[in-house]
Amino acid sequence: MTNMSTLTYIICWPLIAAVVLAFVPRSLKVVMRGVAIGATLLSALLALKMFIAFKTGATGYQFEQIIPWVSSLGISYHVGVDGINVGLVLMGAIVAFAAACVSWEIQTREKEFYILLLLMSGGILGAFASLDLFFFYFFHELALVPTFIMIGVWGRGEQKNYATFQITLYLSVGALIALVGLIALYLQSGANTFDIPKLTEYLRQPGHHLSSSAQNFIFPLLLFGFGILVSLWPFHTWAPLGYASAPSPTAMLHAGVLKKFGLYGLIRIALPLLPDAARGWTQIIAILCLGNLVYCGWVAMRQKDFNWLVGYSSVAHMGFAFLGIATLSLIGVTGAVVVMIAHGFLAALTFGLNGYIYQQTGTLEMDRLGGLLRKLPFIGGALMMAGFAACGLPGFANFAGEATVLFGAWRVFPEFTVFAAWGALLVGAIYMLRALRNLLHGPLADKWAAITDASNAWRKAPFAILLAFLLAFGFFPRLLTDKIQASVNSSVIQSASQPAPTPLNLVQQ
């Protein structure tokens, strides 16, 4: 393909901006901020245009571009979107723009921060758009390394150094395990290509199916490697501490977007290419996801710091995505993708609002706060809506995704579904509503009398945009599900050799 794909522009604008900022003098802070916001805004607008132009119901990839790189190994720059990742690319681009907007809180070494933020944004978008295993992993590492640096340099709290060490250790180990699995998949397949569509087509041909022993060796590597990156229980302990110590833009990008890389890897690679092993591991995945949904929910109830509470809540919500994946059904996996997109917007919104409150008060300990809604009507109102979305309130995209997952899981794991609904929805509502009451209502302490609300449109814009997408996909979930289900049915369900369940008309009403 000779023409540049829209996806290439979406990926490259943040990366080009990072290079440009390297030559901008440190004294021009306004220019640095403008370049970062401008580049991420261009990517976001292009991603929105691509999402709208995406042909719903079509199978195969759209907006493709292939540039051969190392032909002897079968490595090429290959990008494209189908129903599984078109929403993830849109969500990643929107969150990147919102993260750039809230970066006003960074007051030291702004140049280095914006360069790292842009590299992280470009890496995230490249990882979700890549259809080549090499670049899929390369772009993820490009986004992951800035995360460690930003927490270590611009993090907050007394534990930021320990948080940097822990998140670096966990995520490096997870990425290494996943890399071993990807290399083993490349070697065992015999296809001599890293190209995911070619690899998928090759392994579907008679006589090229991977042996059961090979699948049973590779699938656990991908499951636990990607699972560590997603904070699958019991490998979740890095996430709450890491997010509590990270600057707001970093937490927004990592918790909101980059953490979905592992889930996307399971859906894009592990399920369709290793179907026999996937069916054998579904019970284990369902059991482990209950640790996220139930255990992490209970731990969240014990938190006194709101950032820690949101961190454990974020980990708990990942259990819904794993539960949907474990069903190996059209409705369940589609729900998992919707949960990934909805949680991306929600996590970015919540951590961005947390950062604003922290900048105003210097604390997120709930027993020291209260009555903030009087002084922060916009920020407080947005935080209340984010809390309602986290509780799974109808009208938000989170409800659409979680309900879809539960419908799919009930057909396969009815007992687990009961525990999941109780642990995530009831317990989640208790700790989130209690936190909102402690933060926003009650008497306002005199020491917070001087705090100010978001004062202009630029300060309000990132939060308003994230809320708008949560509501849009909540009231009109078919904007996502109609795009997702055709790709899930053709790439995941058919590979798993299972009949597709009833279409999603029930949850799309």
N, C-alpha and C positions, 0 to 999 in steps of 0.2 A: 504494500500500500504506500503510495507516494504522498498523499495528502496528510497533513498533520491532523491527528484526531483531537477532538475537543478535550478528551481526557489528558492528553499530553500537555495542553495549555493549563488545565486545572492543576496538574502536578507541578509544572515548571514555574508558574508565577511566584509561589513562595520561595522556591530554590533560587531563582534569578534575583529576587529581592534580597535574599540573604547575601549573595555575592556583591550586590550593589552596596549594601550597608557596610561591607568591609572597607569601602573607600570613602565613606561619609565621615567627616570630622566629628569627634565626640561632642563638641560644643553645640552641634545642630540637633538638639534633642527633638524638636518639633518635626524636623525632616525625617529622622529615624522612625518616629512614631507614625508619621504620615505614610512612609514607604511600607511599613508593616501592615497598616490598616488597608492601604490601597491594594496591595498584592493579594491579601486574603479576601478582600471584597470582590476583586475580579474573579478569583477562583470560585467564590460562593455564587456569584451571578452566573458564571458559566455552568456550574454544577446544577443550579436551578433550571437553567435553559435546557440542559441535557436531560434532566429528570422529566421535564414537561414534554420534550420531544421523543422520549423513549416510547417505543411501540408496545403497548400493553398486549399481553397474550402471546407475543412472538417468542419462539424458542431460539436458542443460539445467542451469540454475543452481538452487541451493537456498539458503535463508535470505536471499532477496533483499529489498531495500528500495530504492525509487526516490522521490526528492524532487526535482521540477523546480527548477532554479535560474535559468539564463539561457535561457529558451525560444527566443529569437530565434536563438541560436547552437547550440542543441541540447545545452546543458550541463546535466547533472543529477547530483545525488548518487545514484549507483547502485552498490550493493555486492551481492555474491553470491559463492557458491563452487560450483565443480564439482570433478571429480576432480583437475584440474591444480593448483588452488591451495588446496584444503582442507587438505592436508598442510603446505603452506608457511605457512599462517596458524597452524596448530598449532605448528609448529617455531618460528616467530617469537615467539609468545607464551611458549613455554617458555624460549627463550633470553633473552628480555627479563626474565623472572623470575629466571633464574640470574644475569644480569648485575647486577640490582639487589642480589642477595644478596652478590655478591663485591665490591660497592662499598665495603666497609669499609676498603679500602686507601686511599681518598681521605681525606685529613686536612686539606685546605685548601679554602676556598670550597665547602663541602659543599652548601649550598643551591643555588647556581648549577649545580653538577654534576648533582644529582638532577633539577632542572628540565630540563636539557638531555637527560639520559638518558631521561626520561619523554616528552619531545617526540620524541626519536629513535624510541622504542618505538612510540608512537602513529602516527608517520609511516610506519614500516615496515609495521605491520599494515594501515594504510589503503591503502598502495600495492598490497599483495597482494590486498586485498579489493575494490578499486575496479574497476568495469566501465565507467567513463567515462574517456576519454583525458585530459581536463583534470585530474580529481582523481587519476588514476593518476600523472601527472607531478607534480602539486602535493604529494601526500603523500611522494613520493620526495625532493623538494627539502626538505620539512619535516624529513625524517630526515637528509639529507645535510649541511645547514648545521651542526647541532650536532657532527657528526663533526670538522669542521675546527677548531671552537672548542675541543673537548675535547682534541685532540692538542696544540694550541698552548699551552693553559693548564696542563693536567695531564699532558702527555706526559713521557716520560723519555728520558735520554740526551742526548749533546751535539748530536745531529743533529735534535732535535725541531723546531726552527724550519725547517730545510730540508725536513724531512718534511712539515710543515704546508703549506709553499709548494708542494711537488711534488704532494701529494695534492689540494690545492685546484685547482691548474692542470689536472692530468689529468682529474679528475672533473668539473670545470666545463666543460671542452672536450667531454668525452664526453656530458654531459647536454645541452649546447647542440646538438651534432650530432643527438642523438636527438630533441630538440625540433623541429628543422628538419624531420626526417623525419616526425614526427607531424603537424605542421601541413600539410606537403605532402600527406600521406595524407588529411587532412580536406578540403583544398581540391580535390584531384584526384578524390576519390570522388563529389562532387556530392550526397552524402546529407544535408548540412546537419545532421549530428549527430556528437557526440563519443561517443555511447553505443556501446560495443564490440559488444554483441549486435545492435543495430539496424544498425550499420555492416556487420557480417558478413553479416547476412541480405540487406541491400541489394545488396552486391557479388556475392552468389551468384545474384541474379536475372538472367535472360537480358538482355543488352544493357547491363548495369551493370558488367560485368567491367572492371577497370582495364586500360588498354592496356599492351603490353609495355614501351614506352618509359617510361611512368609508373612501372611496377613496377621497372624497372632503374635508375631514378633514386632511388626511395624506399628500396628494400631495402638498398643499401650504406650509406645514412645510418643506418638502424636497426641494421644489423649492426655497423658500426664505432662508432657512438655507444653502443649497449648493450655492445658488446665492450670498449670502454675501461673502462666501469663494472665489468665482470666480470674485468678484467685478462687479456684475450685477448692472446696473444703476437702482435706484439712491443710491445704497449702495456701491459706488465705491471709495469714497473719501479717504479711508485709503491707497489705493494702490500707487498712485503717490508719496505721502509723505513718505510712508514706504520704497519704493524702492530707492528714492533719498537719504534716510538716512542710508540705509543698506550697509554693506561691500559687495564688488562685489560678492564673492562666495555665500553669503546668498541670494542676489537678483537673481543670476542666478538660484539657486535651487528653490526658492519660486516662482518667476515670471514665470520661465520656466517650472517647473514640478508640484510643490505642488498645485499651483492654479488650475491645471486641475482636481484635486480630485473632486471638486464639479460637474463639467461637467460629469466626468466619473460616479459619483454617480447617476446623473439623467438618463444617458443612461443605466447603468447596473441595477438600482433598480427601479427608479420612473416610467420610461416609460413602461417596460414590466410587472411590478407588479400592476400598477395603470392605466391601459389603458383608462378607461372611463373618469377619472378625467384629464388625460393628454390631451385628445381630447378637453375637455372643456376649458383648459387653453392655448391652442396654440396661440390664438389671443393676449392674454395678454403678453405672452412671446415674441411674435413678436414685439409688441409695445415697451416693455421695452428694447429689444435689439437695437432698433433704438436710444435710449438714449446713449447706448455705441457707436454705429457706427457714429452717427451724432453729438450729443452734445459733447462727449469727443474728437472727432476729431477737433471740433471748439476750444475747450479749449486748445488742444495741439498747435494750431496755435498761441496762445497768449503767449506761454512759452518762457522765455529767458534763462533758464537753460536746457541744453540738457538732463540731467537725468530726469527732470520733463517731458520734451517732450516725452521721451521714455516711461515713466511711463503711461502717458495718452494714448499714442499710443498702449501700451500693453492692457490697459483697452478697448480701441476701438476695437481691434482685437477679443476680447472675444465675441463681438456682433455677429460675423460671426458664431461662434460655437452655440450660442443660437438660431440664425436664422435657422441653419440647424436642430437643435433639434425640433424647433417649427413645421417644415414641417411634422414630423412623417412619412417620406418617406425614401425609401432605399437610393436614391441619396443624399438627404439632410442630413440624419444622418451620412452616410458614409463620406460626405464632412466635417461634424463637427468633426469627429474623425481625419481626415487628418489635419484639421486646428489646432487641439490640439497638434498634434505631430510636425507639422511644426513650430507653434508658440513657442513650447518649445525650439527647437534648436535656433530659431531666438532671443528670449528674452535672453537666456543664452549668445549667442554670443554678442549681443548689450551691455548688462550690463557688460560683461567681458571686452569689448573694452573700455567702458566708464570708468571702474575702472582703466585701464592702463593709459588712458589720464589724469585722475584725479591724479594719483600717480606722473605723470611727471610734471603736471602744477599746481596742487593744486586748480583747478577750472574747472567747466563745463559751466560757463556763456558764451554764444555764442558771445556776443559783446566784450569779452576780448580775444577771440581766433581768429584764422585765419591762413591760410597758413600752417597748420600742416602737410599736405601731403608731403611737401618738406623735413621735418625732420623725418617723420614717414611713409615711403612708404608702409611697410607691414601692420601696424596697420591702417593707413589711407585707404589703399586699401580694407582691410577686412571690415572696417566700411562703405565704399561706397557700397560694395556688400550687407552688412546687410541692408542698407538703401533701396537699390533696391528691396530686398526681402520684406521689409516692405511695399513697394509701390505696391506689387503684380505683379512684373515683371515676365513674362513667363520664365521658366527655373529654378525657385525656387519652393520648395514644397508649399510655401504659395499660389502661384498662383493656383496650382492644387486644393488645399482645398477650396479656396475662390470661384473659378469658379464652382466647384462642388456644393457648397452651393447655389450659385446664380441660377444655373440651377434647383436645387430642389425647391428653394423658388419661382421661377417664376411661377411654376405650381400651387402653393397654395396661395401665397401672392404677386401678380404682383406689386401692388402699393408700398408695403413695400420694394420690391426688388429694385425698382427704387431709392428710398431714400437711401437704404443701399449701392448700388453701387456708387451713387453720394457722399454720406457722407464719406464712407471709402476709396474709390479708388481715387477720385479726390482730396478731401480735404487732405487725407493722403499723396498723392504725393506732394501736395503743401508744407505742413509743413516739410516733411522729406527732400525733395530736397533742400529747402531753408536752412535747418539746415546744411546739408552737405556742401553747398556752404559757409556758414559762418564759419564752423569749419575748413575745409580742404583747401579751396582756398583763393585767395586774398593775400595781403602782410603778411609776417611773422614778428611779433613783435620781437624786439631784445631780450627781456627777455626770449623768448622761443628758443633761438639759441643753448642752451646747452642740450635740451631734446634729448633722444636717442630712437631709434626704438627697437623692440624686437630683442635681440642680439643673441639668440641661438635657437636650435630646440625645446627645452623644453618650452621656452617662446612662440614660435609660434604654437606649437602642438595643444593646446586646441582650438584655434581659427580656425586653418586649419581643424581639425576634424569636428567641428560644421558646418563649411561651406560645407565640403564634403558631409555630410548627407543632408543638405538643397538642394544641387545641385543633388545628387543622386535621392532623392525622387521627385525632381522637373522634371528631365528629364525622370524618369521612375516611374511615380505615381502608376503604377500597382503593384509595389512591396508592396505597402500598400493596395490599393483598392481591389485587388483580395483576400487578406486575410480578409479584413474588411467586405465586403458586404455579405458573406455567414452567418457570425455571426449576423450582423445587421438584415438581412432578417429573420433569424430563431428566434431571441430573442426579437427584438423590433417590427418589422413590423407585424409579425404574432400575437403577443400579442395585438397590437393595432387594429387588425381585419381590416386592410386596405390592398387593393391589392398593391403589389410592383410595382413601376413605371418601366419605361423602364430601362434595365440594363445600366451600366456606360460606355458602349463602346464609347459614344460621347466624354466624358471628358478624356478617357484613351488614346486617339490617340496621 
